[in-house]
Amino acid sequence: MSHTVHPFSHRLGIIRDWKSRWFGTKGKYQELLRSDVLIREFLEKKFRNMFVGSLEIERTQKATRIIVETARPGLIIGRNGENMDKLKKELDTLIRKKKLHIGEELKIDVKEVKAAETNASIVADMVVDQLEKRMPFRRVLKGTVEKVMANREVQGVKITLSGIMGGSAMARTETKKAGRIPLQTFRADVDFAKKTAILQLGTIGVKVWIYKGDIFKDGKKN
């Protein structure tokens, strides 16, 4: 029997690196894991519908660095850095309330994702945003797949919606695919994301796979 494996974890240590990286923090695994999980949960709720591509956490003995990759950095930074100041205050409150392990200093870096259509998380946010605006799901699927495939880097895309759609009383699954998605190939650069759209009739699960070619030992793509 085969098992369903997350496309990111399936390639860890081969073409993917960990999203939480700790240096010089031996003997504090439980504290640091709990801190990372709570910080991630808080930031995912905070950045909902802000087109965030990834959240990475780097730790040293003295400092913790959070790296946010987004297609809209202006939304997160705000005018003259107002939103960043609020975010740091809210994180400080969370750290004190939950007694999280951070170190002496907390840094937040915001990076811009230039090719948003090649990032599965951002594409999933786009689909969720359109569904929550009550756009027809088939038009959303078709339009998004065409938009993603228009990018030169992308060789394949698959989007799956699951839930009550089109006003029907029964939940179902709709899938739109273009190109190819080699899920079993370790060197295949497959980006994956899973999001939830909240509608009046219930929630719709959104899954996105984007294939951007194969990565070889010399770092070149084919």
N, C-alpha and C positions, 0 to 999 in steps of 0.2 A: 504493500500500500504506500502511495506517495503522500507526502505531507506538504501543506502550504507553508512556505517560508517567506518572511519579510524580505523583499528584494535588497534592502540596504544591509541588514544584518547578514544576509546570505553572502555578501561580498566583503565583509569586514576583514581587514588584514590582507586583502588581495588588491583591490583597487579603491577601497574606502577606508577612511580613518574614523576613529571614535569621535562622537559629538561632545563627549566629556573627557577632557584630558587633565590628569593630575600629575604633578611633579613634586617630589619630596614630601609626600603626605602619607607616609607609611603608618599603619596601625590605626587609621581613623576611617576605615571603609564605611561603616554603618552611618556615622555622622555625616560624612560627605555625600553619600548616596541619598540620604534623606533630604539634605539641603538642596542637592541638584534637582530632585524630583519636585519638591515644593516650589522652587524658583521657576522651573519650567512650566508647571501648572499655572502659576500666577501670570507669567509672561504670555503664555498662549491665550489665556482669557483676556488679558490686557490688549494684546495685539490682534484680536479677532477682526477679520475683514480689513487688515492693514497691509495685506499682500507680503507677508513675511516668508522668506524662502527657507531659512534655517536659523536655529538657535544653538550656539556652541558655548561651552563653558570651559575655561582654562584656569587651573589652580596651581599656585606655587605655595610655599610655606607662608609667605607674607601677604599675598594678594589673590583676588579672584577677578577674572576678566570675562565678561559676557559679550559675545560677538553676535550681533543681529544683522542678518542679510535680508534686505528688503528692496522691493521695486519702487517704493515710495518713501524715501528717507525723510522727506519734509514732514510727513504726517507724524513720525515718531519723534523727530528733533523739535519740531514746532518753531514758531517765530522767536528768534534770538535764544533758542535753546530752552524755551519755557516748559515744553513737554518733558524734556530730559530731566529738568530740575524736579518736576512733580514725580516722575518715575523713580528717581533716586530716593526721594522722601518716602514714597510708598514701599519701596524695597527695604529701606531702613526700618520702617514700622514692622514689616513682615519678619525681618531678621530678628528684631528684638522680641516680637510676640512669640515666634516659634522657636527661638533660641538656636538659630541656624549657624553653622560654622562657615565663616567667610574669610577670616584673616584680618590683617590690619587695614586693607584697602579694597574697595570695590570699584572696578572700572567697567564702563559700558561703551563699546565701540559699535557704530552703525555703518554698515557697508552697503553700497548700492549694487543691486543686481541689474546689469545692463540689458541682458537678453532674457526678459521676464518669461517669455513663452517657452523657454527651455527648462524652466524650473517647475517641477511637478506640484510643489506646495502652492506656488503662486497661481498656477493654472487652476488648481482645485479651488482656491479662493475666488477666482474669477467666475467659475461655474456656480459656486455657492451664492455669490453676490447676485448673479442673474436669476437664479431660481428663487431667491428671497424677494426679488422684485417682480415675481409672478410671470416671468417670461416663459413661453412654451418650452418644455424640456427637450423636445426633438430639435427645435431650432437652436437651443443652447448647445446641445451635443454637436450638431453639424457645424455650427459657426466656430466653436472652440477648437474642434479637430482641424478644421481648415486653417485657422489662425496659427496653430502650433506647427502644422506641417509646412507652412509657408517659410519657416525659419530654415536656413541652410544646414544648421548643425543637427537638426532632428531627422532621424531615419524612420521613426515609428512612434505612434501614440495610440493609447487605448484609454477610454473613459467609461466607467460603469456607474450607473445610478441605481439605487435600491430604495424602494419605499412606495408610498401612495402618490401616484403621479397622474396628471391629466384628469383629475376629478373622479377617478374610479374608486370603488369601495374596497378594492383588494390591492395589497402591495404586490409589486413586481420588480423585475430587474431589466434595465435597458442598457445596452452596450454599443458603443460606436468605436470602430478601430480603423486605422490607416497605417500603411507600412508594416513593419514587422517588430515583434517584441520577443527577443530570445531570452526567456526567463531562466533557462538552465545553464547558460554560458557565463562562467565566472568573470571573464574579461569584458563582458558586455556592460557598457555604461548605462544602466537602467535606473532612472530616478522614479521614486514612488511616493505618493502622498495619499492620505485618507482624511477627509473632512466631513462635517455634518451641516446640512442646511436645515434651518428650523422654520417650518411653515405652519399654517393654521391647521391643516389636516394631520400633521405629524412631522416627523423628521425624515429627511432623505440623505442616505449615505452616498458620498462621492469618493470614488477611487480613481486615481490617475497614474498611468505608467507612461514614461517618455524614454525612448531609446535614442542615444546620441552616438552610436558607433562603438567599436571595440577599443579598449586601452591595452597596449602592449608594454613590455618591460621597459622600453626606452621612453615611455610616457607619451608616445605618439598614438594618435587615433587613426582608425581605419574604417 
